Amino acid sequence: MTRRFTRHLITFLLLFCFVEFSCRAVDPREEIEMISSRFNLDSIAAWGKFPRFCVRTYRWGDKFFNNFDSTYVRSTGTRFNVKLVNENWNNSYIFTFEDDDNARMILRSDATSSLGLWVSYMAVSLGYNVNLSKIHNPGYQSSQKFNFQFSCALFTAELYSIWNKAPVTLDRFSKDGMQTIHHDFSFDGLRSRTFGINLFYYFNNKRYSMAATTNFGKIQRKSQGSWVAAFAWWKQNCHYDFSSLPDEVRLELPEMWRDSPYSARLRNYTLSGGYAFNWVLGRHWTIGFMETPSVGLRFGKINMSRAETTFTAFNKATLSAVYNRGTLFAGVYGLAMTNLLFDRKYSIYSSYYSVTATVGYRFNLW
């Protein structure tokens, strides 16, 4: 019994490593040949019912999730890569108060920067990022983020968390009938935390590859685009306290915002459609773009009031440039996520921006 269970477990783990439903998967036909040359799938299937089931599941999944037209998309031909990654991100907020002479306040957080080294084998990556902002300023309260992505030719699923606790800077304040106030005042009255899920389905999934311009998993051979359908869900916890702002600004805010903190606990659901395109320039360069605007419903409480349901809007846009030359690769990836929180008396337009630069090397060990 123990030996049989051990054999089944080893078989499952072995085949799990093969199931490259992620963006790093290679061409299905090349995949079958590569695996068969190292581990004979038919001989593994002959071990028993469970190994046979695993082999069939692998072959079905590989064909269904990662079947693409090799004229337009090709694999990298490698299973390992090592890369150096530098990421920089920040947040901005625009507050508009409709019932108070169209008062408008713009805030932005300080940028957070990190540098990391990552090693990947197929769909599994391991690495560590150093927060450069804290090295330069040990007492700095930086933003924190987490991101997990599962991708194949058909779709991409993202899980993310953004916790902004960095000091923000009052950039400007304007109001009808008064001169715009340009300020450079830093304060720590804003706290926000967002946890969300994004799902993207690519209709032209056999000729267009998102992985070619986001994480170096495939190579786009010919320019091609695809319509995209998306679903987004995210939860927001916001706490804004403007009591420490300079009086020349604070006293111009609506009364409810001057001394009382604003607190919100919200859940958002949106559906969207968008478009993505990869533009191949010569043999080595690929430029990628995607945008998916969306609208939906927002549920939650503001300042512990009764639960309300209102409309919400969300947009995600990416722009990237990738360079491939043999086993070497490099790229720059820009991301912008914006969200509109609208009420009858005010609106809050929050944005998250990031730029990631990567340079790396692909290789095989066996």
C-alpha positions as CSV (number, residue, x, y, z in Angstrom):
1,M,0.0,0.0,0.0
2,T,2.8,2.4,1.0
3,R,4.9,1.6,-2.1
4,R,1.9,2.0,-4.4
5,F,1.0,5.3,-2.8
6,T,4.6,6.5,-3.1
7,R,4.7,5.5,-6.8
8,H,1.4,7.4,-7.5
9,L,2.7,10.5,-5.6
10,I,6.0,10.5,-7.5
11,T,4.1,10.1,-10.8
12,F,1.7,13.0,-9.9
13,L,4.6,15.3,-8.9
14,L,6.5,14.4,-12.1
15,L,3.6,15.1,-14.4
16,F,2.7,18.2,-12.4
17,C,6.1,19.7,-13.4
18,F,5.3,18.9,-17.0
19,V,1.9,20.6,-17.0
20,E,3.0,24.0,-18.2
21,F,-0.4,25.8,-18.4
22,S,1.6,29.0,-17.6
23,C,3.0,31.5,-19.9
24,R,6.3,29.7,-19.9
25,A,4.9,26.7,-21.7
26,V,6.5,25.7,-25.0
27,D,4.9,24.7,-28.2
28,P,2.7,21.6,-27.5
29,R,4.3,19.6,-30.3
30,E,7.8,20.5,-29.1
31,E,6.7,19.8,-25.5
32,I,5.5,16.3,-26.2
33,E,8.8,15.5,-28.1
34,M,10.9,17.0,-25.3
35,I,9.1,15.0,-22.6
36,S,9.0,11.8,-24.6
37,S,12.8,12.0,-25.2
38,R,13.5,12.3,-21.5
39,F,10.6,10.4,-19.9
40,N,8.6,8.0,-22.0
41,L,5.0,8.9,-21.3
42,D,3.7,5.6,-22.7
43,S,5.9,3.7,-20.3
44,I,4.7,5.9,-17.4
45,A,1.1,5.3,-18.4
46,A,1.8,1.5,-18.2
47,W,2.4,1.8,-14.5
48,G,-1.3,1.6,-13.7
49,K,-4.6,3.3,-13.8
50,F,-3.6,6.5,-11.9
51,P,-0.4,7.1,-13.9
52,R,-2.4,6.5,-17.1
53,F,-5.0,9.0,-15.9
54,C,-2.2,11.6,-15.2
55,V,-0.7,11.1,-18.7
56,R,-4.1,11.5,-20.4
57,T,-4.9,14.6,-18.3
58,Y,-1.5,16.1,-19.2
59,R,-1.9,15.5,-22.9
60,W,-5.5,16.9,-22.9
61,G,-4.5,20.0,-20.9
62,D,-1.4,20.7,-23.0
63,K,-3.5,20.6,-26.2
64,F,-6.5,22.6,-24.8
65,F,-4.7,25.3,-22.9
66,N,-1.5,25.9,-25.0
67,N,-2.4,25.2,-28.6
68,F,-1.2,28.0,-30.8
69,D,-0.3,28.8,-34.4
70,S,3.5,28.4,-34.7
71,T,3.5,30.8,-37.7
72,Y,2.6,33.6,-35.3
73,V,3.9,32.4,-31.9
74,R,6.8,30.2,-31.0
75,S,8.3,28.8,-27.8
76,T,11.6,30.0,-26.3
77,G,12.9,26.4,-26.5
78,T,14.2,26.6,-22.9
79,R,12.9,25.7,-19.5
80,F,15.1,27.8,-17.2
81,N,15.8,31.5,-17.0
82,V,17.5,33.9,-14.6
83,K,16.6,37.6,-14.5
84,L,17.4,40.8,-12.7
85,V,14.3,42.9,-12.1
86,N,13.9,46.5,-11.1
87,E,10.4,47.7,-10.2
88,N,9.2,51.2,-9.4
89,W,5.6,52.1,-8.4
90,N,3.5,54.8,-6.7
91,N,-0.1,55.9,-6.2
92,S,-2.0,59.1,-6.9
93,Y,-5.4,60.5,-5.7
94,I,-7.7,63.2,-7.2
95,F,-10.5,64.4,-4.9
96,T,-13.3,66.4,-6.4
97,F,-16.1,68.0,-4.3
98,E,-19.0,68.9,-6.6
99,D,-21.1,70.8,-4.0
100,D,-18.2,73.0,-2.8
101,D,-17.4,75.2,-5.8
102,N,-15.8,72.2,-7.6
103,A,-12.9,72.0,-5.1
104,R,-10.2,69.7,-6.5
105,M,-7.2,68.3,-4.6
106,I,-4.4,66.2,-6.0
107,L,-2.2,64.0,-3.9
108,R,0.6,61.6,-4.8
109,S,2.6,59.1,-2.9
110,D,6.4,58.8,-3.0
111,A,7.7,56.2,-5.4
112,T,8.8,52.9,-4.1
113,S,11.7,51.1,-5.8
114,S,12.9,47.5,-5.5
115,L,15.6,45.3,-7.1
116,G,15.5,41.6,-7.3
117,L,17.1,38.4,-8.7
118,W,14.8,35.6,-9.9
119,V,15.4,32.1,-11.1
120,S,12.5,30.3,-13.0
121,Y,11.9,26.7,-14.1
122,M,8.9,26.4,-16.3
123,A,6.0,27.8,-14.2
124,V,7.9,28.0,-10.9
125,S,9.9,31.1,-9.9
126,L,12.0,31.8,-6.9
127,G,13.6,35.1,-6.0
128,Y,14.0,37.9,-3.7
129,N,13.5,41.7,-4.0
130,V,15.3,44.3,-2.0
131,N,13.4,47.5,-1.1
132,L,15.8,50.2,-2.3
133,S,13.7,53.0,-0.8
134,K,14.3,51.7,2.7
135,I,18.0,51.3,2.1
136,H,18.3,55.0,1.2
137,N,15.9,56.0,4.0
138,P,15.8,53.4,6.9
139,G,12.7,55.1,8.5
140,Y,10.7,55.3,5.3
141,Q,7.3,53.7,5.4
142,S,7.0,52.3,1.9
143,S,4.1,50.8,0.0
144,Q,3.8,47.0,-0.2
145,K,2.5,44.9,-3.0
146,F,1.9,41.3,-3.9
147,N,1.2,39.8,-7.3
148,F,0.5,36.2,-8.6
149,Q,-0.2,35.4,-12.2
150,F,-1.4,32.2,-13.9
151,S,-1.3,32.4,-17.7
152,C,-1.8,30.2,-20.7
153,A,-2.7,30.8,-24.4
154,L,-6.4,31.0,-23.6
155,F,-6.5,33.3,-20.5
156,T,-4.6,35.1,-17.7
157,A,-5.6,35.1,-14.1
158,E,-4.1,37.6,-11.6
159,L,-4.2,37.9,-7.9
160,Y,-2.9,41.1,-6.4
161,S,-2.6,43.1,-3.2
162,I,-1.5,46.8,-2.9
163,W,-1.1,48.3,0.6
164,N,-0.3,52.0,0.4
165,K,1.0,53.3,3.7
166,A,3.7,55.6,2.4
167,P,3.5,59.4,3.1
168,V,1.7,61.4,0.4
169,T,2.4,64.8,-0.9
170,L,-0.2,67.5,-1.5
171,D,0.5,68.5,-5.0
172,R,-2.1,71.2,-5.7
173,F,-5.5,72.5,-4.6
174,S,-8.0,74.5,-6.7
175,K,-11.5,75.9,-6.4
176,D,-13.8,78.1,-8.4
177,G,-13.1,81.7,-7.7
178,M,-9.7,81.2,-6.0
179,Q,-6.1,81.0,-7.2
180,T,-4.7,77.5,-7.4
181,I,-2.6,76.5,-4.5
182,H,0.6,74.7,-5.4
183,H,2.0,72.9,-2.4
184,D,4.7,70.4,-1.6
185,F,3.4,69.4,1.8
186,S,4.0,65.8,3.0
187,F,1.7,64.1,5.5
188,D,0.7,60.5,6.4
189,G,-3.0,60.9,6.6
190,L,-3.9,58.4,3.8
191,R,-4.0,54.6,4.2
192,S,-5.5,52.3,1.6
193,R,-5.4,48.6,1.0
194,T,-6.7,46.8,-2.2
195,F,-7.0,43.1,-2.8
196,G,-8.3,42.0,-6.2
197,I,-8.6,39.4,-8.9
198,N,-8.4,40.0,-12.7
199,L,-9.4,37.5,-15.4
200,F,-8.7,38.0,-19.1
201,Y,-9.8,35.8,-22.0
202,Y,-8.1,36.2,-25.4
203,F,-10.3,35.5,-28.4
204,N,-7.5,35.2,-30.9
205,N,-5.5,33.0,-28.6
206,K,-3.8,30.9,-31.2
207,R,-2.1,33.8,-33.0
208,Y,-1.7,36.4,-30.1
209,S,0.4,35.8,-27.0
210,M,0.2,38.0,-24.0
211,A,3.2,36.1,-22.5
212,A,5.5,37.3,-25.3
213,T,5.4,40.9,-24.0
214,T,4.8,40.5,-20.3
215,N,7.0,37.8,-18.9
216,F,9.2,36.5,-21.7
217,G,7.3,33.1,-21.9
218,K,6.9,33.0,-25.6
219,I,8.1,34.9,-28.7
220,Q,5.7,36.6,-31.1
221,R,6.8,36.0,-34.6
222,K,4.3,38.2,-36.5
223,S,2.3,41.2,-35.5
224,Q,-1.1,40.2,-34.2
225,G,-3.9,41.4,-31.9
226,S,-6.9,40.1,-30.0
227,W,-10.1,41.2,-28.5
228,V,-10.1,40.7,-24.8
229,A,-13.0,39.9,-22.3
230,A,-12.3,40.6,-18.7
231,F,-13.8,40.3,-15.2
232,A,-12.4,42.2,-12.2
233,W,-13.2,41.9,-8.5
234,W,-11.5,43.9,-5.8
235,K,-11.9,44.9,-2.2
236,Q,-10.9,48.3,-0.9
237,N,-10.3,49.5,2.7
238,C,-9.6,53.3,2.7
239,H,-8.9,55.7,5.5
240,Y,-8.3,59.4,4.7
241,D,-7.6,61.9,7.5
242,F,-7.0,65.5,6.4
243,S,-6.8,67.1,9.8
244,S,-3.0,67.6,9.5
245,L,-3.2,69.5,6.2
246,P,-2.2,73.2,6.1
247,D,-5.1,75.4,7.2
248,E,-5.1,77.3,3.9
249,V,-6.2,74.0,2.3
250,R,-8.0,72.2,5.1
251,L,-10.4,75.1,5.8
252,E,-11.4,75.2,2.1
253,L,-12.5,71.5,2.2
254,P,-16.2,70.6,2.8
255,E,-17.0,70.6,6.5
256,M,-17.4,66.9,6.8
257,W,-13.8,66.4,5.5
258,R,-12.0,69.0,7.6
259,D,-11.6,67.2,10.9
260,S,-13.4,63.9,10.6
261,P,-11.6,61.0,8.9
262,Y,-13.1,59.4,5.8
263,S,-13.4,55.6,6.0
264,A,-14.7,53.2,3.4
265,R,-15.0,49.4,3.1
266,L,-16.0,48.5,-0.4
267,R,-16.4,45.5,-2.8
268,N,-16.4,46.0,-6.5
269,Y,-17.5,43.8,-9.5
270,T,-16.9,44.8,-13.1
271,L,-17.1,43.3,-16.6
272,S,-15.2,44.7,-19.5
273,G,-14.0,44.3,-23.1
274,G,-10.8,45.6,-24.5
275,Y,-8.1,45.0,-27.1
276,A,-4.5,43.8,-27.0
277,F,-1.9,44.0,-29.8
278,N,1.7,42.9,-30.2
279,W,3.7,44.7,-32.9
280,V,6.8,42.8,-34.1
281,L,9.6,45.1,-35.2
282,G,12.3,43.2,-37.1
283,R,13.8,40.0,-35.7
284,H,14.4,41.1,-32.1
285,W,11.9,43.8,-30.9
286,T,8.2,43.4,-29.9
287,I,6.0,46.2,-28.6
288,G,2.9,45.2,-26.7
289,F,-0.2,47.1,-25.6
290,M,-3.5,46.2,-23.9
291,E,-6.3,48.2,-22.4
292,T,-9.5,47.0,-20.7
293,P,-11.9,49.7,-19.5
294,S,-14.8,48.4,-17.3
295,V,-17.9,49.3,-15.4
296,G,-19.8,47.5,-12.7
297,L,-21.3,47.7,-9.2
298,R,-19.8,48.7,-5.9
299,F,-21.1,47.5,-2.5
300,G,-20.1,48.7,0.9
301,K,-20.2,51.2,3.7
302,I,-18.7,54.7,3.9
303,N,-18.1,56.2,7.4
304,M,-20.1,53.3,8.9
305,S,-23.3,54.4,7.1
306,R,-25.8,51.9,5.8
307,A,-24.7,49.7,3.0
308,E,-25.1,51.2,-0.4
309,T,-24.9,50.0,-4.0
310,T,-23.6,52.3,-6.7
311,F,-21.8,52.2,-10.0
312,T,-18.0,51.9,-10.2
313,A,-15.5,52.2,-13.1
314,F,-12.0,50.6,-13.5
315,N,-9.4,50.6,-16.2
316,K,-6.2,48.6,-16.7
317,A,-3.6,49.5,-19.4
318,T,-0.2,48.0,-20.1
319,L,2.6,49.0,-22.5
320,S,5.7,47.0,-22.9
321,A,8.8,46.7,-25.1
322,V,10.7,43.4,-25.3
323,Y,14.1,42.5,-26.9
324,N,15.1,38.9,-27.6
325,R,18.4,37.9,-29.0
326,G,19.2,34.2,-28.8
327,T,19.1,33.2,-25.1
328,L,19.3,36.8,-23.9
329,F,16.2,38.9,-23.3
330,A,15.4,42.4,-21.8
331,G,12.3,44.4,-21.5
332,V,10.4,47.4,-20.0
333,Y,6.8,46.9,-18.8
334,G,4.5,49.7,-17.8
335,L,1.2,49.2,-15.9
336,A,-1.5,51.7,-15.0
337,M,-4.6,50.8,-13.0
338,T,-7.2,53.4,-12.3
339,N,-10.4,53.4,-10.3
340,L,-13.3,55.9,-9.9
341,L,-15.2,56.1,-6.6
342,F,-18.2,58.3,-7.3
343,D,-20.8,59.7,-4.9
344,R,-23.4,62.5,-5.4
345,K,-21.3,65.0,-3.5
346,Y,-17.7,63.9,-4.3
347,S,-15.6,61.6,-6.4
348,I,-12.2,60.0,-5.7
349,Y,-10.0,59.0,-8.7
350,S,-7.2,56.7,-7.5
351,S,-4.4,55.4,-9.7
352,Y,-1.6,52.9,-9.4
353,Y,1.4,53.2,-11.7
354,S,4.4,50.9,-12.1
355,V,7.4,50.5,-14.4
356,T,9.4,47.3,-14.4
357,A,12.8,46.8,-16.2
358,T,14.1,43.3,-16.7
359,V,17.2,41.7,-18.2
360,G,17.8,38.0,-18.2
361,Y,19.2,34.8,-19.7
362,R,17.4,31.6,-20.8
363,F,19.0,28.2,-20.6
364,N,18.5,24.4,-20.2
365,L,20.2,22.1,-17.7
366,W,18.9,18.9,-19.2
